[in-house]
Amino acid sequence: MAIKVFHSAQNSAPTLSGKVGSLIALLDAVLVDGYGSVEVSSITPSGASATVVCAANHDLDTGDSVLISGATETKFNGEFVITVVDVRTFTYTLPEPLTTPASGTLKAARAPAGFERPFGDANKAVYRSKNPSSTHACLRVDDSGVTGGGAREATVRGYVSMTSIDDGSEPFPSTVQSSTGLFAYKSSTADATARPWLLVSDGKTFYFQSAVNVSPAGMFPPDDQWVWVFAFGDLLPYRSTDPYASFLAANTSSNNMLSQNHYSCYNGIFTTQSTYYERSAHGLYTPRGLNLTIGATPAVAFGHGWDQDALGTSVLVQYPNYPDGGFFMVPLIAFQQKCFRGRLPGAYEPLHGRCLGQMGVVEGVRGFPGRKFLSVWGRNASNRSVVGMLMLDITGNDRGEWD
């Protein structure tokens, strides 16, 4: 497996818009099915290495995960991390050496994140990780357009388990904490205007970003645009045994994707710990609290603890750090009931403020040899001038997971 990066500028990427069902179609493609299928002219082995020549440009990068299908010799088929040779050619490592070229109707596509959809229709769906080591918590997404924001937003809620698209156990947030669930903002307009988006996942957890008032969809926003994030998956718990270490983070209020009202949207990732006790509503929940007693429990993302409006806005250290030219950051932690529950996997807060552009990449970070990190912008909700930044690990460990 590998950390996977999906975004709206990729070939055949699904479209996010203010139309009913657009988020469901996007999550189906990214989490479950994959996209960007191209016909393959040939797959030629050389020992344990296979060279793939596509019939058209593949639009892939070195390090991407690709799903190979259609080979009569099944050992050519599967999900593989690739090395790009040119716009139509890439290589991958076979599970064992082969000697003859592949035959059949061959195809290559961008591999999905590694989730399944046990229940769903065109406008509502349930997603959960297929990774055997995950908690298998469920995410229910309702993109029917029935809330105050209509088709410009979808509602999201986590469950420990589900038996149908509408029935599940231990919802987080609970229906008492939020009758509708949390909100994933899609677009500032209820129409087919395509909006930029980004999703990064290790197969157990994902971070999804939307830029609700930016077009065209292939471009990411400058400083004064509205950028929102919602996330779902498993924490890396500090408790040795914690079967309920899953989380959901999103926005707390409906129809506020362009709000100037401080804290009105309370985004569960970018809102800081210093504002945690000022709110009656919360944007980050786990299915149970620290003592594992039944009942959804709010938490907050905690970084270095100095930011007042959005994580990654305070500049504590200049970039690059003068003595070594380095980049410094701290892990993002779920702070709950005045304790650290566990880390939000793959997510870090820079100590340099918003020093990189959207989707900037930094490597050579002290303590993380060989890893690359992607910058992601986002805001709390106070005003256009307050935009923060987080770093997402896009390399992972030797198993291709966040640790």
C-alpha positions, -999 to +999 in steps of 0.1 A: +000+000+000+010+037-001-002+071+009-024+083-019-030+119-031-061+127-052-071+161-065-093+179-090-066+186-115-058+149-122-069+132-154-106+121-152-109+133-116-145+135-104-162+169-102-172+186-069-200+211-073-231+225-057-252+197-072-270+170-053-249+138-052-216+153-064-198+145-032-211+109-032-199+104-068-165+119-058-161+097-027-171+066-046-144+073-072-117+083-048-123+060-019-137+029-035-134+026-073-105+046-086-105+066-118-085+078-149-085+044-166-063+042-197-058+013-222-024-004-220-006-014-251+018-037-235+033-049-202+068-064-206+085-081-177+123-081-170+128-102-140+107-087-112+102-054-130+074-047-154+073-020-180+039-006-189+033+013-222-001+030-223-021+038-255-025+074-243-009+098-217-013+082-182-012+115-162+006+097-133+036+106-112+063+085-096+050+072-063+014+070-074-006+038-068-020+022-100-045-006-104-035-029-133-063-052-146-072-074-175-041-095-178-047-132-184-015-139-164-030-127-130+003-119-114+005-088-136-028-076-120-031-057-088-023-025-071+013-012-075+034+018-067+049+030-100+080+048-113+073+071-143+095+068-174+077+092-197+041+104-203+030+070-216+054+046-198+059+035-163+074+006-144+063-014-113+077-043-093+060-077-098+053-100-069+077-125-085+098-126-116+080-133-149+094-140-184+066-135-210+047-103-217+011-099-204-018-108-226-055-098-225-074-065-225-050-045-203-059-013-184-043+009-158-062+033-135-055+054-105-060+031-075-086+040-049-078+049-013-089+015+000-124+019+014-156+000+007-192+012+004-214-014+022-246+007+017-256+036-005-275+051-034-269+081-056-272+107-029-264+088+004-236+064+011-217+046+039-179+042+037-155+022+059-118+012+056-110-023+042-077-023+061-078-053+085-061-033+112-086-004+111-114+001+136-139-003+107-158+027+119-184+038+093-189+073+078-224+081+066-226+109+040-260+125+031-257+146-001-294+150-007-294+187-004-321+189+023-303+212+048-302+249+050-273+251+025-291+228+001-269+211-025-239+234-015-232+211+015-235+175+027-240+162+062-216+136+077-218+114+108-197+086+121-209+053+135-191+024+153-210+000+129-240+001+105-265-024+094-281-003+066-277+032+051-299+047+078-293+024+108-262+022+129-248+019+165-231+046+185-232+076+162-206+104+166-217+131+170-249+117+186-283+129+175-286+148+208-252+165+202-263+174+166-296+165+150-282+166+115-245+156+120-216+178+109-213+196+076-190+191+046-190+222+025-189+216-013-196+249-031-207+285-025-233+281-053-260+255-059-251+248-095-227+228-116-197+251-112-167+228-105-147+235-073-111+225-065-107+196-040-080+175-025-081+142-006-051+124+010-054+090+026-035+060+039-064+036+035-076+040+071-079+078+075-085+106+050-083+144+049-106+161+024-103+197+014-127+218-007-123+254-020-160+264-022-157+297-041-128+290-065-130+282-102-118+266-124-116+233-105-080+226-115-066+257-096-061+259-058-070+291-040-050+322-031-051+337+004-085+353+004-106+323-006-126+300+016-110+266+021-126+239+043-115+205+055-133+175+068-116+143+079-125+108+090-107+076+101-086+062+129-065+080+155-031+066+165-040+062+202-018+067+232-037+040+250-023+005+243-058-009+236-084+016+222-109+000+199-129+033+197-100+054+185-118+067+154-128+103+147-148+126+125-140+163+120-160+187+099-180+220+103-207+225+129-232+248+112-253+247+081-252+273+052-221+291+065-195+283+039-187+320+034-194+331+069-176+361+085-190+352+119-162+341+143-165+304+151-197+300+132-184+271+112-160+257+138-140+235+115-129+204+134-093+203+121-082+240+120-099+254+151-074+256+179-073+242+214-074+277+229-110+281+217-122+246+228-140+256+259-156+287+243-180+266+222-212+247+229-208+230+195-177+210+185-163+200+151-143+169+161-159+138+178-148+103+188-174+075+194-164+072+230-144+092+255-112+084+274-128+058+297-145+041+267-180+045+282-207+045+256-213+080+243-199+102+216-173+127+230-160+160+215-123+166+211-101+193+194-070+192+173-040+204+193-008+216+177+018+238+193-008+256+214+000+292+203-024+298+174-055+318+183-076+315+151-064+286+129-037+260+132-006+270+113-011+308+115+014+317+142+050+322+131+072+310+159+103+302+138+114+318+106+116+296+075+140+283+067+155+280+101+188+299+097+213+275+114+204+245+094+179+256+067+154+233+083+117+230+085+101+223+119+067+210+128+048+192+156+023+164+154-014+171+155-031+155+185-067+149+195-071+167+228-100+153+248-112+157+284-080+176+292-059+147+280-041+137+248-062+108+233-040+101+203-024+116+172-043+125+140-023+103+117-001+120+090-010+155+101+015+181+115+014+218+123+043+239+110+061+262+135+068+287+106+032+298+099+018+297+064+052+296+047+044+275+017+018+277-010-012+254-013+001+219-021+037+229-016+060+200-009+088+200+017+113+171+023+144+166+044+125+174+076+146+166+107+134+133+122+116+122+090+143+110+066+131+101+031+096+115+037+077+143+019+050+165+033+023+184+015+010+218+027-028+221+031-044+255+038-076+259+058-094+283+081-112+284+114-140+308+102-132+343+116-124+362+084-107+360+050-074+371+065-071+341+088-059+311+069-038+284+085-016+256+072-011+219+080+014+194+066+002+160+055+027+131+052+025+119+016+052+092+020+043+072+051+063+043+066+077+013+048+042-002+048+028+029+031+008+039+062+008+068+086+026+062+119 
